[in-house]
């Protein structure tokens, strides 16, 4: 998954999957390692997406699955999209993901999965001294039984979770959202950040004013409304983002938004 998660990606997944049994089983265990992954800032939401991709590959290929280079693949991907991260930070990110995969497969019913779990565990470099500590810590803070039970049940369905998740973070599927850009960005956001926020704004506008404000709250570092009036914002979202609620709804939501900003 050669994609660097943006704040809006994290927020969308957190909002829409906060009760998903896979996400819930390990999300708290992963939070402690965000700071240990440096500029990668690995979040439970990104672990969720990465693990789903691995599980779906196994689900599709079963006996023909080849995870013999999983550590190398993960390390190379993170090295490519996070060139400033140290080898230790990249290793920490990889081990968190592999720990969740290992725990799930090792405790599942099929013998094939049990063997794949051992194969994946064996790929971790011997000189990576923190590996056992991190794996043990994640095991201690993960609902391992629920995790493996979910996996056993999930593998019997015809659904692919990774495909669903991509609609919440993969900007390449929604490039049409970026033909028009929100006119109130400051000079900070990168092109990729703007794409991510644009997707979030389009999705939020369909839901209503409160959802729009939630996106703006999640991206305050990138947005500067300046002298924009509520009518300006109403026209912007109505004309360009498929917003159908009233001006009053935008006006009420923006009062709360500006009130929160004034308190910070």
Sine and cosine of phi, psi and omega as CSV:
sin_phi,cos_phi,sin_psi,cos_psi,sin_omega,cos_omega
0.00,0.00,1.00,0.06,-0.01,-1.00
-0.99,0.12,0.97,0.23,-0.02,-1.00
-0.46,-0.89,0.79,-0.61,0.01,-1.00
-1.00,-0.02,0.89,-0.45,-0.05,-1.00
-0.89,0.45,0.66,-0.75,0.07,-1.00
-0.97,-0.24,0.31,-0.95,0.00,-1.00
-0.80,0.59,-0.62,0.79,-0.01,-1.00
-0.93,0.37,-0.55,0.83,0.06,-1.00
-0.87,0.48,-0.73,0.68,-0.02,-1.00
-0.88,0.48,-0.70,0.72,-0.02,-1.00
-0.90,0.44,-0.68,0.74,-0.02,-1.00
-0.90,0.44,-0.71,0.71,0.00,-1.00
-0.92,0.40,-0.67,0.74,0.00,-1.00
-0.88,0.48,-0.65,0.76,-0.02,-1.00
-0.93,0.38,-0.64,0.77,-0.17,-0.99
-1.00,-0.09,-0.24,0.97,-0.06,-1.00
-0.78,-0.63,0.36,0.93,-0.10,-1.00
-0.92,0.38,-0.23,0.97,0.04,-1.00
-0.93,-0.38,0.10,0.99,-0.02,-1.00
-0.92,0.38,0.74,-0.67,-0.08,-1.00
-0.87,0.49,-0.56,0.83,0.03,-1.00
-0.93,0.38,-0.76,0.64,-0.01,-1.00
-0.88,0.48,-0.71,0.71,-0.05,-1.00
-0.91,0.41,-0.53,0.85,-0.12,-0.99
-0.92,0.40,-0.52,0.86,-0.09,-1.00
-0.81,-0.58,-0.07,1.00,-0.13,-0.99
-0.86,0.51,-0.68,0.73,0.00,-1.00
-0.92,0.40,-0.59,0.81,0.00,-1.00
-0.90,0.44,-0.52,0.85,-0.08,-1.00
-1.00,0.09,-0.38,0.92,-0.09,-1.00
-0.86,0.52,-0.56,0.83,-0.06,-1.00
-0.92,0.40,-0.28,0.96,-0.09,-1.00
-0.98,-0.19,0.06,1.00,-0.01,-1.00
-0.87,0.49,-0.71,0.70,-0.04,-1.00
-0.95,0.31,-0.37,0.93,-0.01,-1.00
-0.99,0.12,0.01,1.00,0.02,-1.00
-0.94,-0.33,0.27,0.96,0.13,-0.99
0.82,0.57,-0.75,-0.66,-0.06,-1.00
-0.93,0.36,-0.25,0.97,0.06,-1.00
-0.93,0.38,-0.63,0.78,-0.02,-1.00
0.76,0.65,0.81,0.58,-0.04,-1.00
-0.87,0.49,0.81,-0.58,-0.02,-1.00
-0.94,-0.34,0.34,-0.94,0.07,-1.00
-0.84,0.54,-0.52,0.85,-0.01,-1.00
-0.92,0.39,-0.63,0.77,0.03,-1.00
-0.95,0.32,-0.62,0.78,0.08,-1.00
-0.86,0.51,-0.69,0.72,0.03,-1.00
-0.82,0.58,-0.75,0.66,-0.02,-1.00
-0.92,0.39,-0.68,0.73,0.00,-1.00
-0.90,0.43,-0.70,0.71,-0.01,-1.00
-0.90,0.44,-0.64,0.77,0.02,-1.00
-0.87,0.48,-0.64,0.77,0.03,-1.00
-0.88,0.47,-0.69,0.72,0.00,-1.00
-0.91,0.42,-0.72,0.70,0.01,-1.00
-0.88,0.47,-0.65,0.76,-0.04,-1.00
-0.94,0.34,-0.52,0.85,0.11,-0.99
-0.90,0.44,-0.69,0.73,0.06,-1.00
-0.90,0.43,-0.66,0.75,-0.02,-1.00
-0.88,0.48,-0.64,0.77,-0.05,-1.00
-0.97,0.24,-0.64,0.77,-0.15,-0.99
-0.98,-0.19,-0.42,0.91,0.01,-1.00
0.75,0.66,-0.89,-0.46,-0.11,-0.99
-0.87,0.49,-0.43,0.90,-0.01,-1.00
-1.00,0.03,0.10,1.00,0.01,-1.00
-0.90,0.44,0.61,-0.79,0.03,-1.00
-0.77,-0.64,0.97,-0.23,0.03,-1.00
-0.93,-0.36,0.40,0.91,-0.08,-1.00
-0.93,0.37,-0.26,0.97,0.00,-1.00
-0.83,-0.56,0.46,0.89,-0.07,-1.00
-0.87,0.49,-0.72,0.69,0.00,-1.00
-0.86,0.51,-0.73,0.68,-0.01,-1.00
-0.88,0.47,-0.66,0.75,-0.02,-1.00
-0.90,0.43,-0.73,0.68,0.01,-1.00
-0.89,0.46,-0.72,0.69,-0.03,-1.00
-0.87,0.49,-0.70,0.72,-0.01,-1.00
-0.90,0.43,-0.65,0.76,0.02,-1.00
-0.89,0.46,-0.74,0.67,-0.03,-1.00
-0.93,0.37,-0.53,0.85,0.05,-1.00
-0.92,0.39,-0.59,0.81,-0.03,-1.00
-0.95,0.30,-0.67,0.74,-0.06,-1.00
-1.00,-0.03,-0.11,0.99,0.05,-1.00
-0.73,-0.68,0.92,0.40,-0.11,-0.99
-0.88,0.47,-0.32,0.95,-0.02,-1.00
-1.00,-0.02,-0.10,1.00,-0.01,-1.00
-0.97,0.23,0.58,-0.81,0.04,-1.00
-0.98,0.22,0.28,-0.96,0.04,-1.00
-0.87,0.50,-0.57,0.82,0.02,-1.00
-0.92,0.40,-0.67,0.74,0.00,-1.00
-0.91,0.42,-0.65,0.76,0.03,-1.00
-0.92,0.40,-0.67,0.74,0.03,-1.00
-0.87,0.49,-0.65,0.76,0.02,-1.00
-0.88,0.47,-0.66,0.75,0.03,-1.00
-0.90,0.44,-0.70,0.71,-0.01,-1.00
-0.89,0.45,-0.67,0.74,-0.07,-1.00
-0.94,0.35,-0.54,0.84,0.05,-1.00
-0.89,0.46,-0.71,0.70,0.01,-1.00
-0.91,0.43,-0.73,0.68,-0.02,-1.00
-0.91,0.42,-0.57,0.82,0.03,-1.00
-0.87,0.50,-0.71,0.71,-0.01,-1.00
-0.91,0.42,-0.68,0.73,0.02,-1.00
-0.89,0.45,-0.72,0.70,-0.01,-1.00
-0.86,0.51,-0.75,0.66,-0.02,-1.00
-0.86,0.52,-0.70,0.71,-0.04,-1.00
-0.90,0.44,-0.75,0.66,-0.08,-1.00
-0.95,0.31,-0.63,0.78,-0.06,-1.00
-0.91,0.42,-0.54,0.84,-0.02,-1.00
-1.00,-0.07,-0.01,1.00,-0.03,-1.00
-0.99,0.16,0.16,-0.99,-0.12,-0.99
-0.98,0.21,-0.74,0.67,-0.09,-1.00
-0.87,0.49,0.70,-0.72,0.01,-1.00
-0.89,0.45,-0.57,0.82,0.03,-1.00
-0.83,0.55,-0.71,0.71,-0.04,-1.00
-0.92,0.39,-0.61,0.80,0.02,-1.00
-0.87,0.49,-0.70,0.72,0.01,-1.00
-0.92,0.39,-0.64,0.77,0.03,-1.00
-0.90,0.44,-0.61,0.79,0.04,-1.00
-0.85,0.52,-0.71,0.70,0.01,-1.00
-0.92,0.40,-0.60,0.80,0.03,-1.00
-0.89,0.45,-0.69,0.72,0.00,-1.00
-0.91,0.40,-0.68,0.73,0.01,-1.00
-0.87,0.49,-0.56,0.83,-0.04,-1.00
-0.96,0.28,-0.17,0.99,-0.02,-1.00
-0.99,0.13,-0.27,0.96,-0.06,-1.00
-0.92,0.40,0.80,-0.60,-0.04,-1.00
-0.81,0.59,0.68,-0.74,-0.06,-1.00
-0.90,0.44,-0.47,0.88,-0.03,-1.00
-1.00,0.08,0.06,1.00,0.04,-1.00
-1.00,0.07,1.00,-0.01,-0.20,-0.98
-0.94,0.35,-0.40,0.92,-0.04,-1.00
-0.99,0.15,-0.18,0.98,-0.14,-0.99
-0.81,0.58,-0.81,0.59,-0.05,-1.00
-0.88,0.47,-0.62,0.78,0.00,-1.00
-0.89,0.46,-0.71,0.71,-0.02,-1.00
-0.92,0.39,-0.70,0.71,0.00,-1.00
-0.88,0.48,-0.72,0.69,0.00,-1.00
-0.88,0.47,-0.64,0.77,-0.01,-1.00
-0.91,0.40,-0.67,0.74,0.01,-1.00
-0.92,0.39,-0.63,0.78,0.08,-1.00
-0.86,0.51,-0.70,0.71,-0.03,-1.00
-0.90,0.44,-0.46,0.89,-0.08,-1.00
-0.93,-0.37,0.27,0.96,0.02,-1.00
-0.88,-0.47,0.59,-0.81,0.11,-0.99
-0.99,0.15,0.99,0.14,-0.13,-0.99
-0.88,0.47,-0.63,0.77,-0.01,-1.00
-0.90,0.44,-0.71,0.71,0.02,-1.00
-0.91,0.42,-0.59,0.81,-0.01,-1.00
-0.89,0.45,-0.77,0.64,-0.02,-1.00
-0.93,0.36,-0.59,0.81,0.03,-1.00
-0.90,0.43,-0.69,0.73,0.05,-1.00
-0.86,0.51,-0.70,0.71,-0.04,-1.00
-0.88,0.48,-0.71,0.70,0.01,-1.00
-0.85,0.53,-0.69,0.73,-0.01,-1.00
-0.95,0.32,-0.66,0.75,-0.04,-1.00
-0.89,0.46,-0.64,0.77,-0.04,-1.00
-0.92,0.40,-0.22,0.98,0.04,-1.00
-1.00,-0.02,-0.11,0.99,0.00,-1.00
-1.00,-0.07,0.16,-0.99,0.05,-1.00
-0.97,-0.24,0.29,0.96,0.00,-1.00
-0.99,-0.10,0.44,-0.90,0.03,-1.00
-0.82,-0.58,0.96,-0.26,-0.08,-1.00
-0.87,0.50,-0.60,0.80,-0.06,-1.00
-0.89,0.46,-0.56,0.83,0.04,-1.00
-0.91,0.41,-0.65,0.76,0.04,-1.00
-0.90,0.43,-0.70,0.72,-0.04,-1.00
-0.90,0.44,-0.56,0.83,-0.03,-1.00
-0.87,0.50,-0.48,0.88,0.01,-1.00
-0.94,0.34,-0.19,0.98,0.02,-1.00
-0.98,-0.19,-0.22,0.97,-0.02,-1.00
-0.67,-0.74,-0.30,0.95,-0.10,-0.99
-1.00,0.06,0.98,-0.20,-0.10,-0.99
-0.92,0.39,-0.38,0.92,-0.06,-1.00
-0.91,0.42,-0.35,0.94,0.00,-1.00
-0.99,0.14,-0.17,0.99,-0.10,-1.00
-0.72,-0.70,0.66,0.75,0.01,-1.00
-0.88,0.47,-0.41,0.91,0.02,-1.00
-0.90,0.43,-0.33,0.94,0.03,-1.00
-0.95,0.32,-0.29,0.96,-0.13,-0.99
-0.97,-0.24,0.19,0.98,0.07,-1.00
-0.91,0.40,-0.55,0.83,0.10,-1.00
-0.91,-0.43,0.70,-0.71,0.01,-1.00
-0.94,-0.33,0.64,-0.77,0.11,-0.99
-0.81,0.59,0.79,-0.61,-0.14,-0.99
-0.99,0.17,0.07,1.00,-0.10,-0.99
-0.89,-0.46,0.59,0.81,0.17,-0.99
-0.99,0.15,0.49,-0.87,0.17,-0.99
-1.00,0.04,-0.24,-0.97,-0.09,-1.00
-1.00,0.05,0.05,1.00,-0.13,-0.99
-0.99,0.12,-0.73,0.69,-0.21,-0.98
-0.90,0.43,0.61,-0.79,0.10,-1.00
-0.97,0.22,0.13,-0.99,0.03,-1.00
-0.87,0.49,-0.67,0.74,0.00,-1.00
-0.90,0.43,-0.62,0.79,0.03,-1.00
-0.90,0.44,-0.68,0.73,0.01,-1.00
-0.89,0.46,-0.67,0.74,0.04,-1.00
-0.85,0.52,-0.70,0.71,-0.03,-1.00
-0.89,0.45,-0.69,0.72,-0.01,-1.00
-0.93,0.38,-0.62,0.78,0.03,-1.00
-0.86,0.51,-0.69,0.72,0.03,-1.00
-0.86,0.51,-0.71,0.70,-0.02,-1.00
-0.89,0.46,-0.65,0.76,-0.01,-1.00
-0.92,0.40,-0.65,0.76,0.03,-1.00
-0.90,0.44,-0.69,0.72,0.00,-1.00
-0.92,0.39,-0.62,0.79,-0.03,-1.00
-0.94,0.33,-0.63,0.77,-0.07,-1.00
-0.87,0.49,-0.55,0.83,0.03,-1.00
-0.91,0.41,-0.54,0.84,-0.02,-1.00
-0.98,0.19,-0.53,0.85,0.02,-1.00
0.73,-0.68,-0.01,-1.00,-0.11,-0.99
-0.87,0.49,-0.68,0.73,-0.03,-1.00
-0.88,0.48,-0.62,0.78,0.01,-1.00
-0.93,0.37,-0.60,0.80,0.05,-1.00
-0.87,0.48,-0.73,0.68,-0.01,-1.00
-0.89,0.45,-0.57,0.82,0.02,-1.00
-0.89,0.45,-0.64,0.77,0.05,-1.00
-0.91,0.41,-0.68,0.73,0.00,-1.00
-0.91,0.41,-0.59,0.81,0.07,-1.00
-0.89,0.45,-0.58,0.82,-0.02,-1.00
-0.97,0.24,-0.22,0.98,-0.08,-1.00
-0.75,-0.66,0.57,0.82,-0.05,-1.00
-0.88,0.47,-0.44,0.90,0.00,-1.00
-0.92,0.38,-0.34,0.94,-0.09,-1.00
-0.95,-0.30,-0.19,0.98,-0.12,-0.99
-0.91,-0.41,0.72,-0.70,0.04,-1.00
-0.72,-0.69,0.98,-0.19,-0.06,-1.00
-0.96,0.29,-0.30,0.96,0.06,-1.00
0.80,0.60,-0.84,-0.54,-0.03,-1.00
-0.99,-0.16,0.27,0.96,0.00,-1.00
-0.88,0.47,0.75,-0.66,0.04,-1.00
-1.00,0.01,0.22,-0.98,0.04,-1.00
-0.90,0.43,-0.52,0.85,0.06,-1.00
-0.93,0.38,-0.60,0.80,0.08,-1.00
-0.87,0.50,-0.70,0.72,-0.02,-1.00
-0.93,0.37,-0.64,0.76,0.05,-1.00
-0.86,0.52,-0.74,0.68,0.00,-1.00
-0.90,0.44,-0.63,0.77,0.00,-1.00
-0.88,0.48,-0.76,0.65,-0.05,-1.00
-0.97,0.26,-0.54,0.84,0.02,-1.00
-0.94,0.35,-0.67,0.74,-0.09,-1.00
-0.99,0.16,-0.49,0.87,-0.17,-0.99
-0.85,-0.53,-0.18,0.98,-0.10,-0.99
-0.77,-0.63,0.28,0.96,0.07,-1.00
0.89,0.46,0.52,0.85,0.05,-1.00
-0.97,0.24,0.75,-0.66,-0.06,-1.00
-0.86,-0.51,-0.11,0.99,0.03,-1.00
-0.96,0.27,0.04,-1.00,-0.08,-1.00
-0.99,0.17,0.21,-0.98,0.12,-0.99
-0.89,0.46,-0.62,0.78,-0.02,-1.00
-0.86,0.51,-0.60,0.80,0.01,-1.00
-0.90,0.43,-0.68,0.73,0.07,-1.00
-0.89,0.45,-0.68,0.73,-0.02,-1.00
-0.87,0.49,-0.71,0.70,0.00,-1.00
-0.91,0.42,-0.69,0.73,-0.02,-1.00
-0.91,0.41,-0.62,0.79,-0.02,-1.00
-0.95,0.33,-0.49,0.87,0.09,-1.00
-0.87,0.49,-0.69,0.72,0.02,-1.00
-0.92,0.39,-0.66,0.76,-0.01,-1.00
-0.88,0.48,-0.75,0.66,-0.02,-1.00
-0.93,0.38,-0.53,0.85,0.05,-1.00
-0.90,0.43,-0.67,0.74,0.04,-1.00
-0.90,0.43,-0.67,0.74,-0.02,-1.00
-0.90,0.45,-0.61,0.79,-0.01,-1.00
-0.93,0.38,-0.43,0.90,0.00,-1.00
-0.99,0.15,-0.26,0.97,-0.08,-1.00
-1.00,-0.04,0.00,0.00,0.00,0.00
